Amino acid sequence: MDLDTRKVIFIRDFLKLESEKAISQFEKLLKKETKIDSELKPISISDFNKRISDSLEDSKNGRVTGSDQLISEIEKWS
């Protein structure tokens, strides 16, 4: 099923909703998603290449976080 078809089906189902709470949740989600999309901006090739160089330099100098350490830290967030 393509994206346009999914959108039409979603809209039809949305129009059938009678729950104020459900509609409010969809409004919040839509605002959040459109805000994220509007905040994404492309970077220049030179900035992109600098980020790559900086990351490689960090890796060479041991300034990295291992996956085990990252998972352990994420578990503390909850």
Secondary structure, 3 states (H helix, E strand, C coil): CCHHHHHHHHHHHHHHCCCHHHHHHHHHHHHHHHHHHHHCCCCCHHHHHHHHHHHHHHHHCCCCCCHHHHHHHHHHHC
